[in-house]
Amino acid sequence: MLAGFLGSGKTTLLNHLLHRSGGSRIGAVVNDFGAIEIDAMAVAGALSDSTVSLGNGCLCCAVDVGELDEYLERLARPSLGIDVIVIEASGLAEPQELVRMVLASEHPGIVYGGLVEVVDAAEFDDTRARHPEIDRHLGLADLVVVNKLDRAVDGERVLGLVRSLVDRAAVVPARYGRIDPEFLFDCRPGEERIGQLTFDDLHEHTAGDGHDQHLHSGYDSLSFVSEVPLDPRSLMQFLDSRPQGLYRIKGYVDFGPYDSKNRYGVHAVGPFLRFYPEPWTPADARLTQLVLIGSGIDAPALGKELEACRSDAPHADEHGMWGVLRYVQEPEDETLEGV
């Protein structure tokens, strides 16, 4: 189970594992909070038979144990030869509920392998201040990846703080989600770890009970799709003036005549913003697809602001791209961080 708050780097870590599995075959269940499955698009091999995509809601509330078993059945078929399944939860999921679901699975070929919690070192203090539940999530983890240490003002302090909050879990520092894939296979909880979730724990909740206490109960999402390219100046005005409650933005932008060769992955976590140009492929639909997640946001108003960014004017000033290019990643940054 791969969990972590919005933008911590779960998809980046999963992509790293898929590319460097050392010969082991990894299956993935990817859960997006928004209606557009941006994370699934970003996962390597998302169109293959080794990935199951679940969108528009948190897995801990969107499906029950029986439904989860159906998804796991697809990946556990012997013909696929998959060695380990990684369930990437949405950034607002409740890890304890997800662990319960896996432990309650009746699939004979599935064994719970542990909870990996990804921490955004740069945003950790602010995240804990807003959501004290994060401490409990860390206490459940079997492996904690402290990601983005290079962006943290005081990375060593954050690393020490995380270590003080975990219970027996290994704590691994990372940049761009790059960890040794062997950690994934070594993350096997002992009896005492599984014992933290007793038989009564597994069955004490009913559908809908307690879900208002989950992180996602206080968040809203907006999904925006446009077949018309966006004006870069207008989009930058939107991004520069985004409200404080708009915590997470992810997706892909088509700037049309401004750069017809590339689409731009966009990634924002709190005040952090990056664009990632990548060539269009013949299989890509020429669309802008964005998911915005926040607390106390006016989703209809934000949607109207994005609508106002549409423009297919061929005469537009290409200098308008300068605002975007200020936020393009450095060449050495190989992966889209914090998806």
C-alpha positions as CSV (number, residue, x, y, z in Angstrom):
1,M,0.0,0.0,0.0
2,L,1.5,3.3,-1.1
3,A,0.0,6.3,0.7
4,G,0.9,10.0,1.5
5,F,-0.7,13.4,1.5
6,L,-1.4,15.4,-1.7
7,G,1.7,16.0,-3.8
8,S,4.1,14.0,-1.6
9,G,5.5,12.1,-4.6
10,K,3.6,8.8,-4.7
11,T,3.3,8.5,-8.4
12,T,6.9,9.6,-8.9
13,L,8.0,6.9,-6.6
14,L,5.7,4.3,-8.3
15,N,7.1,5.2,-11.7
16,H,10.7,4.9,-10.3
17,L,9.8,1.4,-9.0
18,L,8.3,0.3,-12.3
19,H,11.3,1.5,-14.3
20,R,13.8,-0.1,-11.9
21,S,12.1,-3.2,-10.6
22,G,15.2,-5.3,-11.1
23,G,13.4,-8.0,-13.0
24,S,10.4,-8.2,-10.7
25,R,7.1,-7.6,-12.3
26,I,5.0,-5.0,-10.5
27,G,1.2,-4.5,-10.8
28,A,-0.4,-1.2,-9.8
29,V,-3.8,-0.1,-8.7
30,V,-3.9,3.7,-9.0
31,N,-6.6,5.7,-7.2
32,D,-7.2,9.4,-8.2
33,F,-9.3,11.8,-6.1
34,G,-10.5,13.8,-9.1
35,A,-12.7,12.7,-12.0
36,I,-9.8,13.0,-14.5
37,E,-7.3,10.2,-13.8
38,I,-4.2,12.3,-14.0
39,D,-2.1,10.0,-11.8
40,A,-3.0,7.0,-14.0
41,M,-1.9,8.9,-17.1
42,A,1.5,9.6,-15.4
43,V,2.1,6.0,-14.4
44,A,4.5,4.1,-16.7
45,G,2.6,1.4,-18.6
46,A,-0.8,2.8,-17.6
47,L,-2.3,1.2,-20.8
48,S,-0.9,-2.2,-20.1
49,D,-2.6,-5.2,-18.4
50,S,-0.6,-4.6,-15.3
51,T,-2.4,-1.4,-14.2
52,V,-5.9,-0.9,-12.8
53,S,-7.1,2.7,-12.6
54,L,-9.7,3.9,-10.1
55,G,-10.9,7.6,-10.4
56,N,-13.2,10.1,-8.9
57,G,-13.1,9.3,-5.2
58,C,-10.9,7.8,-2.4
59,L,-10.5,4.0,-2.5
60,C,-11.2,3.8,1.2
61,C,-14.8,4.9,0.6
62,A,-15.4,4.4,-3.1
63,V,-15.3,0.6,-3.1
64,D,-15.8,-2.2,-0.6
65,V,-13.7,-5.2,0.1
66,G,-15.5,-7.3,-2.5
67,E,-14.9,-4.8,-5.3
68,L,-11.3,-4.4,-4.3
69,D,-10.9,-8.2,-4.6
70,E,-12.2,-8.0,-8.1
71,Y,-9.5,-5.5,-9.1
72,L,-6.8,-7.5,-7.3
73,E,-8.0,-10.6,-9.2
74,R,-7.2,-9.0,-12.5
75,L,-3.6,-8.5,-11.4
76,A,-3.1,-11.8,-9.5
77,R,-3.8,-14.0,-12.5
78,P,-0.9,-16.4,-12.8
79,S,-0.7,-15.7,-16.6
80,L,0.5,-12.1,-15.8
81,G,3.4,-13.3,-13.7
82,I,3.1,-10.3,-11.3
83,D,5.2,-10.6,-8.2
84,V,3.9,-7.7,-6.2
85,I,0.9,-5.3,-6.4
86,V,1.3,-1.7,-5.4
87,I,-2.0,0.1,-4.5
88,E,-1.3,3.8,-4.9
89,A,-4.0,5.6,-2.7
90,S,-5.2,9.1,-3.4
91,G,-3.6,11.8,-1.4
92,L,-6.7,12.2,0.8
93,A,-7.3,8.5,1.5
94,E,-7.4,7.0,5.0
95,P,-4.5,4.5,5.3
96,Q,-6.0,2.5,8.2
97,E,-9.2,1.9,6.2
98,L,-7.1,0.7,3.2
99,V,-5.1,-1.6,5.3
100,R,-8.2,-3.1,6.8
101,M,-9.6,-3.7,3.3
102,V,-6.5,-5.6,2.2
103,L,-6.4,-7.6,5.4
104,A,-10.1,-8.5,5.0
105,S,-9.5,-9.6,1.4
106,E,-10.8,-13.1,0.7
107,H,-8.6,-13.6,-2.4
108,P,-6.4,-16.6,-1.6
109,G,-3.4,-15.3,-3.6
110,I,-3.2,-11.9,-1.8
111,V,-1.0,-11.3,1.2
112,Y,-0.7,-7.9,2.9
113,G,2.8,-6.6,2.3
114,G,2.8,-3.4,4.4
115,L,2.1,0.3,4.2
116,V,4.6,2.7,2.6
117,E,3.9,6.3,3.6
118,V,5.5,9.1,1.5
119,V,6.2,12.4,3.2
120,D,6.8,15.8,1.5
121,A,9.7,17.2,3.6
122,A,9.2,20.7,2.1
123,E,5.5,20.8,3.2
124,F,5.6,18.6,6.3
125,D,5.2,21.2,9.0
126,D,2.3,22.9,7.2
127,T,0.6,19.6,6.5
128,R,0.9,18.5,10.1
129,A,-0.5,21.9,11.3
130,R,-3.6,21.4,9.1
131,H,-4.0,17.7,9.5
132,P,-2.7,16.2,12.9
133,E,-4.0,12.9,11.6
134,I,-0.7,12.6,9.6
135,D,1.0,11.6,12.9
136,R,-1.3,8.6,13.2
137,H,-0.7,7.7,9.5
138,L,3.0,7.6,10.2
139,G,2.4,5.4,13.2
140,L,0.8,2.8,11.0
141,A,3.5,2.8,8.3
142,D,6.0,0.0,7.8
143,L,8.3,2.1,5.6
144,V,8.4,5.9,5.5
145,V,9.9,7.7,2.5
146,V,10.9,11.3,3.4
147,N,10.8,12.8,-0.1
148,K,11.9,16.2,-1.5
149,L,14.6,16.7,1.2
150,D,16.4,18.9,-1.3
151,R,13.5,21.4,-1.2
152,A,13.1,21.5,2.6
153,V,14.6,24.5,4.4
154,D,15.8,22.2,7.3
155,G,15.7,18.7,5.9
156,E,17.7,17.0,8.7
157,R,15.3,18.4,11.3
158,V,12.3,17.1,9.3
159,L,14.0,13.7,8.9
160,G,14.6,13.5,12.7
161,L,11.0,14.6,13.4
162,V,9.6,11.9,11.2
163,R,11.8,9.3,12.8
164,S,10.4,10.3,16.2
165,L,6.8,9.8,15.0
166,V,7.1,6.4,13.5
167,D,6.7,3.0,15.3
168,R,9.4,0.5,14.2
169,A,9.1,1.6,10.6
170,A,12.2,2.2,8.5
171,V,12.7,5.8,7.4
172,V,14.3,6.4,4.1
173,P,15.4,9.9,2.7
174,A,14.7,10.5,-1.0
175,R,14.8,13.0,-3.8
176,Y,12.4,12.5,-6.7
177,G,11.0,9.3,-5.1
178,R,14.2,7.4,-5.9
179,I,14.5,4.6,-3.4
180,D,16.0,1.1,-3.8
181,P,13.2,-1.1,-5.1
182,E,14.3,-3.8,-2.6
183,F,12.7,-1.7,0.1
184,L,9.4,-2.5,-1.4
185,F,9.9,-6.2,-1.1
186,D,11.5,-5.9,2.4
187,C,8.5,-4.0,3.7
188,R,6.7,-7.0,5.2
189,P,5.0,-6.4,8.5
190,G,5.6,-8.8,11.4
191,E,2.8,-10.2,13.5
192,E,3.0,-7.4,15.9
193,R,2.4,-4.9,13.1
194,I,-0.6,-6.6,11.8
195,G,-1.7,-7.0,15.4
196,Q,-2.3,-3.3,15.6
197,L,-5.4,-3.9,13.5
198,T,-7.3,-6.6,15.3
199,F,-10.1,-8.7,14.0
200,D,-12.5,-6.4,15.8
201,D,-10.9,-3.4,14.1
202,L,-11.5,-5.0,10.7
203,H,-15.2,-5.3,11.2
204,E,-16.1,-2.5,13.6
205,H,-16.9,-0.1,10.8
206,T,-19.9,-0.1,8.4
207,A,-20.4,1.6,5.1
208,G,-20.5,5.3,5.5
209,D,-19.6,5.1,9.2
210,G,-16.9,7.6,10.2
211,H,-16.1,8.7,6.7
212,D,-16.7,12.3,7.7
213,Q,-13.5,12.1,9.8
214,H,-11.4,11.2,6.8
215,L,-9.1,13.8,5.3
216,H,-11.0,13.9,2.0
217,S,-14.2,14.9,3.8
218,G,-12.9,18.5,4.0
219,Y,-11.7,18.8,0.4
220,D,-13.3,19.5,-2.9
221,S,-12.0,18.8,-6.4
222,L,-12.6,20.5,-9.8
223,S,-11.9,18.7,-13.1
224,F,-11.3,20.9,-16.1
225,V,-11.0,19.8,-19.7
226,S,-10.6,22.0,-22.7
227,E,-10.2,21.2,-26.4
228,V,-9.2,24.8,-27.0
229,P,-5.6,25.7,-26.1
230,L,-5.0,27.9,-23.1
231,D,-3.4,31.4,-23.2
232,P,-0.2,31.2,-21.2
233,R,-0.5,34.7,-19.8
234,S,-4.0,34.2,-18.6
235,L,-3.1,30.8,-17.1
236,M,-0.2,32.4,-15.2
237,Q,-2.4,35.1,-13.9
238,F,-4.8,32.4,-12.6
239,L,-1.9,30.4,-11.0
240,D,-0.3,33.5,-9.5
241,S,-3.6,34.5,-7.8
242,R,-4.8,31.1,-6.8
243,P,-6.5,31.1,-3.4
244,Q,-4.8,29.7,-0.3
245,G,-7.2,26.8,0.0
246,L,-6.3,25.6,-3.5
247,Y,-3.6,23.2,-2.3
248,R,-3.1,20.9,-5.3
249,I,-3.1,21.3,-9.1
250,K,-2.0,18.5,-11.5
251,G,-2.5,17.7,-15.1
252,Y,-1.5,18.7,-18.6
253,V,-1.9,21.9,-20.5
254,D,-2.1,22.5,-24.3
255,F,-0.7,26.0,-25.2
256,G,-1.5,25.4,-28.9
257,P,0.1,28.0,-31.2
258,Y,2.5,29.1,-28.4
259,D,4.2,25.7,-28.4
260,S,2.5,23.3,-30.8
261,K,5.2,20.6,-30.3
262,N,4.8,20.1,-26.5
263,R,2.2,19.6,-23.9
264,Y,3.1,20.9,-20.4
265,G,2.6,18.8,-17.3
266,V,1.7,21.1,-14.5
267,H,2.4,20.3,-10.8
268,A,1.5,22.6,-7.9
269,V,1.6,21.8,-4.2
270,G,0.8,24.7,-1.9
271,P,3.0,27.6,-3.2
272,F,5.3,25.3,-5.2
273,L,4.8,25.3,-9.0
274,R,6.5,23.5,-11.9
275,F,5.8,22.9,-15.6
276,Y,7.2,19.9,-17.5
277,P,7.3,20.1,-21.3
278,E,7.0,16.8,-23.1
279,P,6.5,16.1,-26.8
280,W,3.0,15.2,-28.0
281,T,2.7,11.6,-29.2
282,P,0.3,10.4,-31.9
283,A,-1.8,8.7,-29.2
284,D,-2.2,11.9,-27.1
285,A,-5.5,13.7,-27.4
286,R,-4.8,17.4,-27.8
287,L,-6.5,18.5,-24.6
288,T,-5.9,20.5,-21.5
289,Q,-6.8,18.2,-18.5
290,L,-6.5,19.6,-15.0
291,V,-7.5,18.5,-11.6
292,L,-7.7,21.1,-8.8
293,I,-8.0,20.0,-5.1
294,G,-8.5,22.3,-2.2
295,S,-10.4,23.1,1.0
296,G,-13.0,25.8,1.1
297,I,-12.6,26.5,-2.6
298,D,-15.3,28.0,-4.8
299,A,-15.1,25.3,-7.5
300,P,-17.6,26.9,-10.0
301,A,-15.7,30.2,-9.8
302,L,-12.4,28.6,-10.4
303,G,-13.9,26.7,-13.3
304,K,-15.0,30.0,-14.8
305,E,-11.6,31.5,-14.4
306,L,-10.0,28.6,-16.2
307,E,-12.6,28.9,-19.0
308,A,-11.5,32.5,-19.4
309,C,-7.9,31.2,-20.1
310,R,-9.0,29.6,-23.4
311,S,-7.5,31.1,-26.5
312,D,-6.7,29.7,-30.0
313,A,-5.5,33.1,-31.4
314,P,-2.8,32.4,-33.9
315,H,-1.5,35.9,-33.7
316,A,-0.8,35.8,-29.9
317,D,2.6,37.1,-28.7
318,E,4.9,34.1,-28.0
319,H,6.6,36.1,-25.3
320,G,3.6,35.1,-23.2
321,M,5.3,31.8,-22.7
322,W,8.0,33.5,-20.6
323,G,5.9,33.3,-17.5
324,V,5.5,29.6,-17.9
325,L,9.1,28.9,-18.8
326,R,10.2,30.5,-15.4
327,Y,8.7,27.4,-13.8
328,V,10.1,24.8,-16.1
329,Q,12.2,22.1,-14.3
330,E,16.0,22.1,-14.5
331,P,17.5,19.6,-17.0
332,E,18.7,17.3,-14.3
333,D,15.2,16.8,-12.9
334,E,14.2,13.6,-14.7
335,T,10.8,12.9,-13.2
336,L,7.6,14.7,-12.5
337,E,7.9,15.2,-8.8
338,G,5.1,14.8,-6.4
339,V,2.3,13.6,-8.7
